[in-house]
Amino acid sequence: MDSLQTTVKTARRGAGRPFPEGQSGNPSGRPRGSKNRKTRAAELLLESESEALTRKAVEMALAGDALALRLCLDRIMAPRRDRTVAVALPPIRGAADLADAMTALTAAAADGLLAPAEAFELARTIEIFARAIATTELASRVTQLEDAYAARP
C-alpha cells in the first residue's frame, strides 16, 4: 500500500520532473575529485603493472615505434610554452598610433625577430586595443551628443 501511495505522489509531478524546480535529488552534488567506478577499477589494474608497462613502452620506443617514442618524450619533456617576445612597439594612446605599432610589428616579423604565429598573436592584441579605443571614442561622442541635446532649450 505504501509503494502505491509513493507512485501516486510521483505520478503528479509529471514525466521529466522528479524533483521540485531548482532543487535536485542531491543538492551538494558529486564530490570534487571523485572518480568513476570504471576509472578506479582501471587504475587498480594498471597500478600493479605500471613498471612493466613503462618498460615495454621504452623498449618499443627504442625499437623505433614512433607512437611509443612520442608517448615517452611527452612524459620526459615538459610541454612547450609560448616564449616571451621582446619587441619595441611605440606607445598606443589613440587610433593614430595604431598604424605605427603595426608597422613596427611587421618589421619585426620581416627581420625574423618574431615567428609569423607570434606576429599574428600580437597583431590580434593590437586589433583588440583598436576596438577598445573605438569603443571609448564612441562612448565619448555619445556623451557629448547627449549633453548637447539635454542643454537645448
OpenMM code with the backbone's topology and positions (N, CA, C; nanometers):
from openmm import Vec3, app, unit

residues = "MET ASP SER LEU GLN THR THR VAL LYS THR ALA ARG ARG GLY ALA GLY ARG PRO PHE PRO GLU GLY GLN SER GLY ASN PRO SER GLY ARG PRO ARG GLY SER LYS ASN ARG LYS THR ARG ALA ALA GLU LEU LEU LEU GLU SER GLU SER GLU ALA LEU THR ARG LYS ALA VAL GLU MET ALA LEU ALA GLY ASP ALA LEU ALA LEU ARG LEU CYS LEU ASP ARG ILE MET ALA PRO ARG ARG ASP ARG THR VAL ALA VAL ALA LEU PRO PRO ILE ARG GLY ALA ALA ASP LEU ALA ASP ALA MET THR ALA LEU THR ALA ALA ALA ALA ASP GLY LEU LEU ALA PRO ALA GLU ALA PHE GLU LEU ALA ARG THR ILE GLU ILE PHE ALA ARG ALA ILE ALA THR THR GLU LEU ALA SER ARG VAL THR GLN LEU GLU ASP ALA TYR ALA ALA ARG PRO".split()
positions = [
    Vec3(0.0822, -0.1193, 0.0000),
    Vec3(0.0000, 0.0000, 0.0000),
    Vec3(0.0865, 0.1254, 0.0000),
    Vec3(0.1952, 0.1217, 0.0778),
    Vec3(0.2840, 0.2372, 0.0863),
    Vec3(0.3472, 0.2693, -0.0490),
    Vec3(0.3895, 0.1660, -0.1223),
    Vec3(0.4516, 0.1883, -0.2527),
    Vec3(0.3507, 0.2436, -0.3520),
    Vec3(0.2244, 0.2102, -0.3367),
    Vec3(0.1199, 0.2620, -0.4240),
    Vec3(0.1014, 0.4114, -0.4009),
    Vec3(0.1074, 0.4549, -0.2748),
    Vec3(0.0963, 0.5976, -0.2445),
    Vec3(0.2151, 0.6746, -0.3005),
    Vec3(0.3340, 0.6176, -0.2895),
    Vec3(0.4526, 0.6819, -0.3445),
    Vec3(0.4375, 0.6982, -0.4946),
    Vec3(0.3847, 0.5967, -0.5606),
    Vec3(0.3640, 0.6033, -0.7046),
    Vec3(0.2652, 0.7127, -0.7397),
    Vec3(0.1609, 0.7269, -0.6633),
    Vec3(0.0607, 0.8302, -0.6885),
    Vec3(0.1236, 0.9682, -0.6713),
    Vec3(0.2072, 0.9864, -0.5680),
    Vec3(0.2718, 1.1163, -0.5449),
    Vec3(0.3663, 1.1529, -0.6587),
    Vec3(0.4427, 1.0569, -0.7029),
    Vec3(0.5382, 1.0868, -0.8090),
    Vec3(0.4689, 1.1030, -0.9432),
    Vec3(0.3578, 1.0388, -0.9626),
    Vec3(0.2850, 1.0500, -1.0891),
    Vec3(0.2342, 1.1919, -1.1096),
    Vec3(0.2022, 1.2630, -1.0021),
    Vec3(0.1530, 1.4001, -1.0123),
    Vec3(0.2597, 1.4971, -1.0610),
    Vec3(0.3855, 1.4659, -1.0357),
    Vec3(0.4938, 1.5569, -1.0753),
    Vec3(0.5104, 1.5644, -1.2264),
    Vec3(0.4774, 1.4598, -1.2967),
    Vec3(0.4901, 1.4590, -1.4416),
    Vec3(0.6241, 1.4028, -1.4852),
    Vec3(0.6271, 1.3577, -1.6058),
    Vec3(0.7489, 1.2968, -1.6597),
    Vec3(0.8581, 1.4021, -1.6751),
    Vec3(0.9790, 1.3650, -1.6412),
    Vec3(1.0916, 1.4562, -1.6573),
    Vec3(1.1085, 1.5555, -1.5453),
    Vec3(1.0212, 1.5558, -1.4486),
    Vec3(1.0294, 1.6494, -1.3354),
    Vec3(1.0217, 1.5731, -1.2042),
    Vec3(1.1220, 1.4918, -1.1710),
    Vec3(1.1140, 1.4141, -1.0478),
    Vec3(1.1383, 1.4963, -0.9215),
    Vec3(1.1966, 1.6152, -0.9348),
    Vec3(1.2262, 1.6974, -0.8179),
    Vec3(1.1646, 1.8347, -0.8356),
    Vec3(1.1385, 1.9058, -0.7254),
    Vec3(1.0877, 2.0418, -0.7374),
    Vec3(1.1866, 2.1301, -0.8144),
    Vec3(1.1340, 2.2293, -0.8827),
    Vec3(1.2182, 2.3155, -0.9640),
    Vec3(1.3240, 2.3847, -0.8787),
    Vec3(1.4469, 2.3837, -0.9269),
    Vec3(1.5576, 2.4471, -0.8564),
    Vec3(1.6200, 2.3612, -0.7491),
    Vec3(1.5757, 2.2373, -0.7356),
    Vec3(1.6304, 2.1502, -0.6318),
    Vec3(1.6489, 2.0103, -0.6896),
    Vec3(1.7711, 1.9590, -0.6823),
    Vec3(1.7969, 1.8250, -0.7335),
    Vec3(1.7837, 1.7239, -0.6214),
    Vec3(1.7964, 1.5987, -0.6558),
    Vec3(1.7905, 1.4934, -0.5557),
    Vec3(1.9131, 1.4922, -0.4673),
    Vec3(2.0230, 1.5516, -0.5146),
    Vec3(2.1470, 1.5572, -0.4380),
    Vec3(2.2014, 1.7001, -0.4467),
    Vec3(2.1535, 1.7905, -0.3613),
    Vec3(2.1920, 1.9315, -0.3714),
    Vec3(2.3421, 1.9559, -0.3626),
    Vec3(2.4147, 1.8761, -0.2857),
    Vec3(2.5587, 1.9002, -0.2750),
    Vec3(2.6325, 1.8460, -0.3964),
    Vec3(2.5694, 1.7596, -0.4762),
    Vec3(2.6294, 1.7091, -0.5992),
    Vec3(2.7387, 1.6070, -0.5732),
    Vec3(2.7988, 1.5644, -0.6807),
    Vec3(2.9073, 1.4672, -0.6717),
    Vec3(3.0311, 1.5365, -0.6166),
    Vec3(3.1012, 1.4763, -0.5218),
    Vec3(3.2188, 1.5430, -0.4629),
    Vec3(3.3264, 1.5699, -0.5679),
    Vec3(3.3936, 1.6836, -0.5565),
    Vec3(3.5020, 1.7173, -0.6487),
    Vec3(3.6130, 1.6152, -0.6345),
    Vec3(3.6679, 1.5761, -0.7489),
    Vec3(3.7798, 1.4828, -0.7478),
    Vec3(3.7403, 1.3372, -0.7364),
    Vec3(3.6111, 1.3115, -0.7168),
    Vec3(3.5698, 1.1711, -0.7079),
    Vec3(3.5789, 1.1085, -0.8464),
    Vec3(3.6075, 0.9799, -0.8499),
    Vec3(3.6287, 0.9124, -0.9769),
    Vec3(3.5185, 0.8112, -1.0036),
    Vec3(3.4957, 0.7884, -1.1283),
    Vec3(3.4013, 0.6889, -1.1745),
    Vec3(3.4503, 0.5508, -1.1313),
    Vec3(3.3581, 0.4580, -1.1074),
    Vec3(3.3962, 0.3227, -1.0674),
    Vec3(3.4845, 0.2552, -1.1713),
    Vec3(3.4553, 0.2750, -1.2987),
    Vec3(3.5352, 0.2144, -1.4049),
    Vec3(3.6778, 0.2702, -1.4043),
    Vec3(3.6901, 0.3995, -1.3812),
    Vec3(3.8224, 0.4617, -1.3756),
    Vec3(3.9033, 0.4051, -1.2596),
    Vec3(3.8386, 0.3925, -1.1431),
    Vec3(3.9085, 0.3369, -1.0267),
    Vec3(3.9512, 0.1930, -1.0520),
    Vec3(3.8657, 0.1148, -1.1158),
    Vec3(3.8993, -0.0250, -1.1451),
    Vec3(4.0175, -0.0327, -1.2413),
    Vec3(4.0166, 0.0515, -1.3441),
    Vec3(4.1272, 0.0516, -1.4405),
    Vec3(4.2570, 0.0944, -1.3729),
    Vec3(4.2505, 0.1927, -1.2857),
    Vec3(4.3707, 0.2368, -1.2138),
    Vec3(4.4269, 0.1250, -1.1268),
    Vec3(4.3383, 0.0519, -1.0600),
    Vec3(4.3844, -0.0595, -0.9762),
    Vec3(4.4526, -0.1677, -1.0592),
    Vec3(4.3951, -0.1986, -1.1750),
    Vec3(4.4550, -0.2993, -1.2622),
    Vec3(4.5907, -0.2544, -1.3157),
    Vec3(4.5996, -0.1283, -1.3556),
    Vec3(4.7237, -0.0774, -1.4149),
    Vec3(4.8314, -0.0499, -1.3102),
    Vec3(4.7878, -0.0190, -1.1876),
    Vec3(4.8837, 0.0164, -1.0831),
    Vec3(4.9845, -0.0950, -1.0578),
    Vec3(4.9369, -0.2160, -1.0553),
    Vec3(5.0278, -0.3269, -1.0259),
    Vec3(5.1210, -0.3573, -1.1431),
    Vec3(5.0846, -0.3137, -1.2619),
    Vec3(5.1649, -0.3427, -1.3811),
    Vec3(5.2340, -0.2195, -1.4369),
    Vec3(5.2330, -0.1095, -1.3649),
    Vec3(5.2862, 0.0158, -1.4193),
    Vec3(5.4338, 0.0055, -1.4577),
    Vec3(5.5131, -0.0600, -1.3775),
    Vec3(5.6560, -0.0716, -1.4075),
    Vec3(5.6787, -0.1525, -1.5349),
    Vec3(5.6073, -0.2635, -1.5492),
    Vec3(5.6224, -0.3481, -1.6688),
    Vec3(5.5732, -0.2746, -1.7936),
    Vec3(5.4626, -0.2016, -1.7813),
    Vec3(5.4102, -0.1270, -1.8949),
    Vec3(5.5055, -0.0154, -1.9362),
    Vec3(5.5636, 0.0524, -1.8388),
    Vec3(5.6594, 0.1587, -1.8687),
    Vec3(5.7815, 0.1020, -1.9398),
    Vec3(5.8328, -0.0088, -1.8899),
    Vec3(5.9487, -0.0736, -1.9512),
    Vec3(5.9184, -0.1122, -2.0960),
    Vec3(5.7980, -0.1672, -2.1206),
    Vec3(5.7579, -0.2095, -2.2548),
    Vec3(5.7479, -0.0890, -2.3483),
    Vec3(5.6920, 0.0210, -2.2988),
    Vec3(5.6808, 0.1424, -2.3809),
    Vec3(5.8186, 0.1936, -2.4193),
    Vec3(5.9129, 0.1909, -2.3254),
    Vec3(6.0500, 0.2352, -2.3539),
    Vec3(6.1148, 0.1418, -2.4550),
    Vec3(6.0957, 0.0120, -2.4395),
    Vec3(6.1528, -0.0846, -2.5342),
    Vec3(6.0970, -0.0627, -2.6749),
    Vec3(5.9668, -0.0404, -2.6836),
    Vec3(5.9050, -0.0165, -2.8148),
    Vec3(5.9576, 0.1131, -2.8763),
    Vec3(5.9754, 0.2166, -2.7929),
    Vec3(6.0288, 0.3430, -2.8431),
    Vec3(6.1700, 0.3248, -2.8955),
    Vec3(6.2515, 0.2509, -2.8216),
    Vec3(6.3895, 0.2259, -2.8641),
    Vec3(6.3946, 0.1390, -2.9892),
    Vec3(6.2921, 0.0572, -3.0116),
    Vec3(6.2868, -0.0281, -3.1308),
    Vec3(6.2374, 0.0484, -3.2537),
    Vec3(6.1962, 0.1747, -3.2335),
    Vec3(6.1560, 0.2570, -3.3475),
    Vec3(6.0076, 0.2834, -3.3606),
    Vec3(5.9268, 0.2405, -3.2645),
    Vec3(5.7830, 0.2673, -3.2685),
    Vec3(5.7604, 0.4165, -3.2423),
    Vec3(5.7146, 0.4887, -3.3440),
    Vec3(5.7007, 0.6340, -3.3340),
    Vec3(5.5997, 0.6754, -3.2279),
    Vec3(5.4903, 0.6032, -3.2182),
    Vec3(5.3884, 0.6383, -3.1192),
    Vec3(5.4411, 0.6194, -2.9767),
    Vec3(5.5113, 0.5101, -2.9545),
    Vec3(5.5692, 0.4854, -2.8220),
    Vec3(5.6763, 0.5894, -2.7911),
    Vec3(5.7546, 0.6273, -2.8921),
    Vec3(5.8579, 0.7292, -2.8729),
    Vec3(5.7944, 0.8629, -2.8338),
    Vec3(5.6876, 0.8976, -2.9033),
    Vec3(5.6189, 1.0232, -2.8716),
    Vec3(5.5631, 1.0206, -2.7296),
    Vec3(5.5038, 0.9066, -2.6920),
    Vec3(5.4499, 0.8908, -2.5571),
    Vec3(5.5596, 0.9103, -2.4529),
    Vec3(5.6745, 0.8465, -2.4758),
    Vec3(5.7852, 0.8571, -2.3799),
    Vec3(5.8379, 1.0008, -2.3728),
    Vec3(5.8553, 1.0643, -2.4888),
    Vec3(5.9072, 1.2010, -2.4891),
    Vec3(5.8097, 1.2993, -2.4258),
    Vec3(5.6800, 1.2764, -2.4468),
    Vec3(5.5800, 1.3629, -2.3838),
    Vec3(5.5876, 1.3546, -2.2322),
    Vec3(5.6240, 1.2401, -2.1804),
    Vec3(5.6347, 1.2232, -2.0357),
    Vec3(5.7670, 1.2769, -1.9813),
    Vec3(5.8713, 1.2766, -2.0647),
    Vec3(6.0038, 1.3210, -2.0199),
    Vec3(6.0153, 1.4732, -2.0234),
    Vec3(5.9761, 1.5313, -2.1371),
    Vec3(5.9930, 1.6753, -2.1564),
    Vec3(5.8639, 1.7484, -2.1227),
    Vec3(5.8783, 1.8650, -2.0621),
    Vec3(5.7620, 1.9473, -2.0311),
    Vec3(5.7048, 2.0013, -2.1618),
    Vec3(5.5737, 2.0208, -2.1676),
    Vec3(5.5165, 2.0765, -2.2897),
    Vec3(5.5697, 2.2172, -2.3146),
    Vec3(5.5903, 2.2497, -2.4399),
    Vec3(5.6471, 2.3793, -2.4755),
    Vec3(5.5445, 2.4898, -2.4516),
    Vec3(5.5865, 2.5887, -2.3836),
    Vec3(5.5019, 2.7041, -2.3571),
    Vec3(5.5395, 2.8148, -2.4555),
    Vec3(5.4487, 2.9099, -2.4691),
    Vec3(5.4800, 3.0240, -2.5541),
    Vec3(5.5969, 3.0999, -2.4939),
    Vec3(5.6864, 3.1416, -2.5792),
    Vec3(5.8015, 3.2165, -2.5300),
    Vec3(5.7638, 3.3630, -2.5173),
    Vec3(5.8320, 3.4309, -2.4310),
    Vec3(5.8092, 3.5738, -2.4207),
    Vec3(5.8788, 3.6411, -2.5368),
    Vec3(5.8199, 3.7459, -2.5858),
    Vec3(5.8717, 3.8151, -2.7031),
    Vec3(5.8992, 3.9593, -2.6648),
    Vec3(6.0204, 4.0041, -2.6923),
    Vec3(6.0571, 4.1434, -2.6653),
    Vec3(6.0610, 4.2187, -2.7975),
    Vec3(5.9590, 4.2975, -2.8225),
    Vec3(5.9505, 4.3773, -2.9446),
    Vec3(5.9238, 4.5205, -2.9026),
    Vec3(6.0008, 4.6102, -2.9572),
    Vec3(5.9832, 4.7519, -2.9246),
    Vec3(5.8678, 4.8076, -3.0069),
    Vec3(5.7545, 4.8239, -2.9422),
    Vec3(5.6393, 4.8857, -3.0073),
    Vec3(5.6218, 5.0260, -2.9528),
    Vec3(5.5828, 5.1184, -3.0388),
    Vec3(5.5580, 5.2543, -2.9883),
    Vec3(5.4352, 5.2543, -2.8979),
    Vec3(5.4280, 5.3462, -2.8040),
    Vec3(5.3103, 5.3518, -2.7162),
    Vec3(5.1839, 5.3802, -2.7981),
    Vec3(5.0758, 5.3167, -2.7601),
    Vec3(4.9487, 5.3359, -2.8303),
    Vec3(4.8564, 5.4140, -2.7376),
    Vec3(4.8329, 5.5374, -2.7734),
    Vec3(4.7466, 5.6231, -2.6914),
    Vec3(4.6149, 5.6542, -2.7610),
    Vec3(4.6140, 5.6320, -2.8909),
    Vec3(4.4928, 5.6615, -2.9669),
    Vec3(4.4970, 5.5909, -3.1008),
    Vec3(4.3940, 5.6161, -3.1803),
    Vec3(4.3817, 5.5497, -3.3098),
    Vec3(4.4971, 5.5851, -3.4023),
    Vec3(4.5514, 5.7050, -3.3899),
    Vec3(4.6607, 5.7482, -3.4782),
    Vec3(4.7878, 5.6675, -3.4544),
    Vec3(4.8047, 5.6097, -3.3356),
    Vec3(4.9257, 5.5341, -3.3030),
    Vec3(4.9204, 5.3884, -3.3500),
    Vec3(4.8037, 5.3430, -3.3918),
    Vec3(4.7875, 5.2033, -3.4303),
    Vec3(4.8689, 5.1668, -3.5540),
    Vec3(4.8735, 5.2552, -3.6509),
    Vec3(4.9487, 5.2273, -3.7741),
    Vec3(5.0973, 5.2128, -3.7440),
    Vec3(5.1504, 5.2971, -3.6561),
    Vec3(5.2928, 5.2874, -3.6195),
    Vec3(5.3224, 5.1551, -3.5486),
    Vec3(5.2313, 5.1119, -3.4631),
    Vec3(5.2504, 4.9861, -3.3916),
    Vec3(5.2490, 4.8680, -3.4881),
    Vec3(5.1570, 4.8690, -3.5825),
    Vec3(5.1510, 4.7612, -3.6811),
    Vec3(5.2738, 4.7625, -3.7725),
    Vec3(5.3245, 4.8817, -3.8043),
    Vec3(5.4461, 4.8912, -3.8868),
    Vec3(5.5640, 4.8304, -3.8126),
    Vec3(5.5775, 4.8614, -3.6848),
    Vec3(5.6876, 4.8057, -3.6052),
    Vec3(5.6736, 4.6546, -3.5924),
    Vec3(5.5530, 4.6070, -3.5750),
    Vec3(5.5288, 4.4634, -3.5635),
    Vec3(5.5630, 4.3913, -3.6940),
    Vec3(5.5217, 4.4473, -3.8051),
    Vec3(5.5502, 4.3877, -3.9360),
    Vec3(5.7006, 4.3861, -3.9624),
    Vec3(5.7682, 4.4928, -3.9260),
    Vec3(5.9135, 4.4986, -3.9453),
    Vec3(5.9840, 4.3931, -3.8603),
    Vec3(5.9384, 4.3734, -3.7375),
    Vec3(5.9993, 4.2726, -3.6500),
    Vec3(5.9802, 4.1327, -3.7081),
    Vec3(5.8630, 4.1063, -3.7648),
    Vec3(5.8382, 3.9758, -3.8269),
    Vec3(5.9235, 3.9597, -3.9525),
    Vec3(5.9362, 4.0658, -4.0301),
    Vec3(6.0154, 4.0595, -4.1531),
    Vec3(6.1640, 4.0401, -4.1224),
    Vec3(6.2106, 4.0956, -4.0134),
    Vec3(6.3518, 4.0822, -3.9743),
    Vec3(6.3803, 3.9482, -3.9065),
    Vec3(6.2779, 3.8693, -3.8814),
    Vec3(6.2971, 3.7387, -3.8199),
    Vec3(6.3021, 3.7420, -3.6687),
    Vec3(6.2704, 3.8556, -3.6084),
    Vec3(6.2672, 3.8636, -3.4618),
    Vec3(6.1449, 3.7919, -3.4052),
    Vec3(6.0420, 3.7819, -3.4877),
    Vec3(5.9183, 3.7160, -3.4480),
    Vec3(5.8821, 3.6084, -3.5490),
    Vec3(5.8289, 3.4973, -3.5001),
    Vec3(5.7732, 3.3967, -3.5896),
    Vec3(5.6397, 3.4503, -3.6414),
    Vec3(5.5957, 3.4040, -3.7577),
    Vec3(5.4672, 3.4532, -3.8101),
    Vec3(5.3509, 3.4340, -3.7119),
    Vec3(5.3478, 3.3221, -3.6408),
    Vec3(5.2396, 3.2989, -3.5444),
    Vec3(5.2450, 3.3997, -3.4300),
    Vec3(5.3669, 3.4333, -3.3867),
    Vec3(5.3818, 3.5320, -3.2791),
    Vec3(5.3379, 3.6701, -3.3272),
    Vec3(5.3750, 3.7041, -3.4500),
    Vec3(5.3342, 3.8334, -3.5060),
    Vec3(5.1824, 3.8396, -3.5180),
    Vec3(5.1219, 3.7294, -3.5585),
    Vec3(4.9762, 3.7238, -3.5709),
    Vec3(4.9094, 3.7462, -3.4358),
    Vec3(4.9607, 3.6804, -3.3315),
    Vec3(4.9029, 3.6959, -3.1972),
    Vec3(4.9164, 3.8404, -3.1482),
    Vec3(5.0313, 3.8996, -3.1712),
    Vec3(5.0490, 4.0397, -3.1302),
    Vec3(4.9591, 4.1326, -3.2120),
    Vec3(4.9409, 4.1012, -3.3403),
    Vec3(4.8514, 4.1824, -3.4233),
    Vec3(4.7080, 4.1724, -3.3715),
    Vec3(4.6688, 4.0551, -3.3257),
    Vec3(4.5351, 4.0408, -3.2664),
    Vec3(4.5231, 4.1251, -3.1405),
    Vec3(4.6298, 4.1323, -3.0625),
    Vec3(4.6281, 4.2152, -2.9427),
    Vec3(4.6107, 4.3623, -2.9803),
    Vec3(4.6827, 4.4046, -3.0839),
    Vec3(4.6691, 4.5437, -3.1303),
    Vec3(4.5277, 4.5678, -3.1834),
    Vec3(4.4700, 4.4690, -3.2507),
    Vec3(4.3332, 4.4816, -3.3017),
    Vec3(4.2336, 4.4985, -3.1863),
    Vec3(4.2537, 4.4230, -3.0798),
    Vec3(4.1668, 4.4366, -2.9626),
    Vec3(4.1834, 4.5750, -2.9010),
    Vec3(4.3064, 4.6217, -2.8988),
    Vec3(4.3342, 4.7568, -2.8488),
    Vec3(4.2607, 4.8597, -2.9344),
    Vec3(4.2620, 4.8394, -3.0668),
    Vec3(4.1942, 4.9317, -3.1582),
    Vec3(4.0440, 4.9348, -3.1308),
    Vec3(3.9856, 4.8173, -3.1058),
    Vec3(3.8424, 4.8130, -3.0736),
    Vec3(3.8125, 4.8847, -2.9423),
    Vec3(3.9023, 4.8698, -2.8466),
    Vec3(3.8830, 4.9385, -2.7180),
    Vec3(3.8885, 5.0898, -2.7374),
    Vec3(3.9814, 5.1356, -2.8200),
    Vec3(3.9918, 5.2795, -2.8482),
    Vec3(3.8657, 5.3277, -2.9178),
    Vec3(3.8189, 5.2520, -3.0185),
    Vec3(3.6986, 5.2919, -3.0916),
    Vec3(3.5778, 5.2973, -2.9986),
    Vec3(3.5660, 5.2015, -2.9099),
    Vec3(3.4535, 5.1986, -2.8159),
    Vec3(3.4591, 5.3178, -2.7214),
    Vec3(3.5793, 5.3493, -2.6728),
    Vec3(3.5961, 5.4632, -2.5823),
    Vec3(3.5622, 5.5941, -2.6522),
    Vec3(3.6115, 5.6090, -2.7758),
    Vec3(3.5824, 5.7310, -2.8509),
    Vec3(3.4338, 5.7425, -2.8821),
    Vec3(3.3690, 5.6317, -2.9159),
    Vec3(3.2257, 5.6336, -2.9444),
    Vec3(3.1471, 5.6717, -2.8195),
    Vec3(3.1849, 5.6158, -2.7061),
    Vec3(3.1160, 5.6495, -2.5811),
    Vec3(3.1320, 5.7973, -2.5495),
    Vec3(3.2496, 5.8506, -2.5755),
    Vec3(3.2742, 5.9931, -2.5518),
    Vec3(3.1862, 6.0790, -2.6427),
    Vec3(3.1764, 6.0417, -2.7694),
    Vec3(3.0923, 6.1171, -2.8637),
    Vec3(2.9456, 6.1114, -2.8236),
    Vec3(2.8988, 5.9937, -2.7837),
    Vec3(2.7587, 5.9790, -2.7435),
    Vec3(2.7307, 6.0656, -2.6217),
    Vec3(2.8225, 6.0681, -2.5262),
    Vec3(2.8057, 6.1521, -2.4073),
    Vec3(2.7979, 6.2989, -2.4460),
    Vec3(2.8864, 6.3419, -2.5366),
    Vec3(2.8844, 6.4815, -2.5822),
    Vec3(2.7520, 6.5153, -2.6504),
    Vec3(2.7036, 6.4237, -2.7354),
    Vec3(2.5761, 6.4486, -2.8042),
    Vec3(2.4599, 6.4526, -2.7057),
    Vec3(2.4620, 6.3633, -2.6071),
    Vec3(2.3548, 6.3641, -2.5067),
    Vec3(2.3570, 6.4908, -2.4254),
    Vec3(2.4768, 6.5378, -2.3886),
    Vec3(2.4893, 6.6631, -2.3118),
    Vec3(2.4400, 6.7805, -2.3948),
    Vec3(2.4787, 6.7810, -2.5226),
    Vec3(2.4347, 6.8907, -2.6116),
    Vec3(2.2840, 6.8873, -2.6311),
    Vec3(2.2252, 6.7701, -2.6426),
    Vec3(2.0806, 6.7581, -2.6593),
    Vec3(2.0084, 6.7995, -2.5315),
    Vec3(2.0633, 6.7623, -2.4157),
    Vec3(1.9995, 6.7987, -2.2880),
    Vec3(2.0081, 6.9489, -2.2628),
    Vec3(2.1113, 7.0152, -2.3151),
    Vec3(2.1301, 7.1590, -2.2921),
    Vec3(2.0404, 7.2417, -2.3836),
    Vec3(1.9806, 7.1789, -2.4847),
    Vec3(1.8937, 7.2522, -2.5755),
    Vec3(1.7702, 7.3020, -2.5024),
    Vec3(1.7222, 7.4231, -2.5392),
    Vec3(1.6011, 7.4749, -2.4731),
    Vec3(1.4748, 7.4058, -2.5200),
] * unit.nanometer
topology = app.Topology()
chain = topology.addChain("A")
for resn in residues:
    res = topology.addResidue(resn, chain)
    for name in ("N", "CA", "C"):
        topology.addAtom(name, app.Element.getBySymbol(name[0]), res)
